[in-house]
Amino acid sequence: MEHGFMVLGFINHHIYEFLHETFGLNDGNHFLQVTYTWLYMLVLILVSFLVARSIKLVPGRMQNFLEVVVGGLKGLLVDTMGEKGLIFFPLMATIFLFILTCNMGGIIPGFYSPTANLNTNCSMALTVFLLTHIVGVKIHGIKYIKQFMGPVWWMAPIMIPVELIGHIARPLSLTMRLFGNIFGEDLVLVVLLLLVPFLMPIPMLILMIFTSLLQAFVFTLLAMMYISGAMEEAHH
């Protein structure tokens, strides 16, 4: 999709010029998600730093908001993964806040959602996919592969391909679900801004905010469930 005016367009242009002259690359929009990913990362780091420095017994609005968000995520993780899953809380919270920030950023005219790009989503999905199986092998050892063989040994020739397809479909599902929703949301936003450039319908804006929050929640919840499944011994 072609992009109109972008706040960080000048940075992306210089990156493109450098890479074009150095490596002969010809796609300037290819790095758009990278520049905006850096921006949202810096925003999250800065907000975290400022809040951490100003923590008070009587919290302000920002501290209150973040305590609710972090507390809610922690409660969701414990309900989904149990107390043993708390070791993964930093990763799950980071994924949720990063996806939510990227999704919400794309709603602002002149900004871009890195989650509307397959590369961004695929990188997070592959991280969850690899971690899931690393955790499974670390906890259960070689017995972990039994879950791919079915309840009885003679079903292994049938169950192994089925299980492999199911597990490989997980990162694909995570990637495409987030990409499709956010890309479609951004496309609708562009169309609305062209039709009514000075007054975006409020109900549509509210729906976009809800969708952004929902997609961050779904991605994080599924990541918790996949890792939790690898930690359990239900298949043994």
N, C-alpha and C positions, 0 to 999 in steps of 0.2 A: 504494500500500500504506500502510495506517495504521501509524504508529510508536508504540511504547510509550514508556517512560521514556527520555529522552535527556539525556545529561550537559550538553549545551549548549542544552537546551530553553528555558531562561530567556532566553538571548540571542536565539534565534530568535523567541521570543514578543515581545520588545521591538522587534525589527526589523519583525515583522508588524504590531504596533500602530502603529508610526510610519508605515509605508507604507499601512496601512489608513486612518489619519486623514488622511494627506497626499494619497494618490492613489486611495483607495477600493478598494484591492486586497483580495480576500477569501480568498486561499489561503495559509494560514500555512505549510503543509508545503512550498510551492514554494521557500522560501528555506533549507530544511534543508541541502541539499547545499552551499549557499554558505557557511554558518557553519562547517560541518565542513571544507570546502576551505580556508578561512582557517586553521583550527586545524592541519591537516596541513602547510600551507605554513609556518606559524610553527615547527612542530616540525622540519621539514627545514632551515629557515634557522638555527635555534638549534643543531641538531646539527652542521651544517656549520661554523658559527662556532666552536663549542667545540673541534671536532676540529682546525680550522685553527690555533687558538691553542695547541694542545697537541701539535703534531707533534714526534715524537722520533725519533732514530736507532734506538732500541730501542722499537718501537711497543707500545702497550697493546692490550687486547682490541678496543676500539672502532676504533682506527686500523687494526688488523690486518683486522678485518671489512670496513671500508670500502675498504681497499686491494685486498682480494680482489674485492669487488663492482665497483669502478671499473676495476680491471685486467681483469676478465672482460668487462665491457662494451666496453672499448677494444679488446680482442682480437677480440670478435665484430664490432665495427664495421669494423675493418681487414680481417677476412676477408670481410665482406659488401660493403663499399664501397671497399676499397683505401685507400692512404695519403691520397689526395685527400679522402676522406670524413671525415678527422679534424676538418675545420672544423665538422662537424655534431655532433661528440661532446658538447659542452655541452647541446645540445637533446635528443639521444637519451638521455643519462644522466638529464637532468631528467625526461623523460617516464617512463622506467622507474622511477625512484625515487618519483616522485609517484604513479603508478598502484599500485605495490607498497605504498606507505604507506597509500593510500586503501583498497585491498583488505584489507590486514591490520587496519586500524583498525576495519573493519566487523565483524570477528570478535569484538571485545571487546564484551560486553554494555553497552548504554547509549551506544554510539557508532554512527556511520553511515558507510556507504561512499558517497562522492560518485560513484564509478564505477558505482553501482547506479542512476544517474540518466542519462537520455539526453542531457541538456543538457551535462553535464560531458564525456562521451565524444565527443559531436558536436563540441565546441569543439576538442578535441585532434585529432580526425580531420580536420577542416577545415583546421587549421593545417598538418598533414602534406600534405594534398591541394594546398593553395595553394602551399606551399613547393616541392613536387615540380615543378610546372609553371613556377614562377618560376625555379628552378634550370635546368630544361630550356631555357627561352627564353634565359636569361643565357649559358649555355654554347654553345648551338648556334644562337642567333638564330632567324630565320624558318624555317630548315631543320627546326626542332623539330617543326613541324606535319606534316612528311612521314611521321612515324610513324603518324599517324591515317589516311593515305591508302593504305596497303598497299604491296606490293612493286612494283606496276606502276600506271600512272596510270588505266587504264580500270577498275580495281577500286575506285577512290575512292568512287563512289556507294554501294557496299556496305560498304566497310571503315570509312568515317567514322562512320556510325551505330553500328556494332558497337564500334569503339574508344571512342567517346564514352560508350556505355552501360557498357563495361568500366571506364573511368576513374571515372565517376560512382559506380559500384558500390563502389569502394574505400573512400571514407569511410563509406558506409552499412554495409559489411561490418565495418570497424573498430569502428564505433559499436555495432552490434547484437551482435557477438560478445562484446565486453567487458560490455555491459549485461546480456545474457541470462545469462551465467555468474555475474556478481557479484550480480545481483538474485536469481537462483535460489538462490545460496549463502546470501544473507542471509535469504531466506524459509525455507530449511531450518533455519537457525540459530534463527529465531524459534520455529518449530514444536518443535524439540528442547528449547529452553529452557522452553516451555510444558509439554512432556511430562515432562522430567527437569530441573527448574529448578536442582537442586543438584549435578548430576553429568552434564555433557555427555559423551557417548561419545568417548573419546580417538581412536579411528580416524577418526571424522567430523571432529574438529578437525584432525587431521593432513592429511586430504584437503582441507579448506578452505584450509589454509596452502599446500599444494602447488598448488591451483587458483589461488590469489592470485598466487603466484610465476609460474606458467605463463602466465596471462593477461597479466601485465606484460611477460613475455619475448616472447610472440607479437605483441603490439601494437608493441613496439619493433622487433622483427625485421622485421615487415612494413613499418614506416615506413622503416627502412634500405633495404629492397629497392626500395620505390617510388622513393625519391630516387636510389638508385644507378642504377635503370633510366633515369631522366631524364638522368643524367650520361653514360651510355654512348651510343655511336653505332651500336648494333647495327641500328637501324631505317633507317639512311641508306644 
